[in-house]
Amino acid sequence: MEIEKVDAEILSLIARRNEIASEIGLTKRKEGARIRDLGRERSVIRSMEKRAKELGVDEDLARQLTRMLINAS
């Protein structure tokens, strides 16, 4: 059952991330800024790959997950 709790926490964090991304999107629209920043996205992906390596998590998994999160926001 422990893994189910962790999975539920992951979903809660994804929901929170989506809320934050929506808030950022609204702010960018109000300011007339570009919604997507590909340079920033690449930086975030690299950062997540580095963190995954530190944690012993597959870097490809981290990269794919991060791209999915970015695309979902």
Buried (B, 14 or more C-beta within 10 A) or exposed (E): EEEEEEEEEEEEEBEEBEEEBEEEBEEBEEEEEEEEEEEEBEEBBEEBBEEBEEEEBEEEEBBEBBBEBBEEB
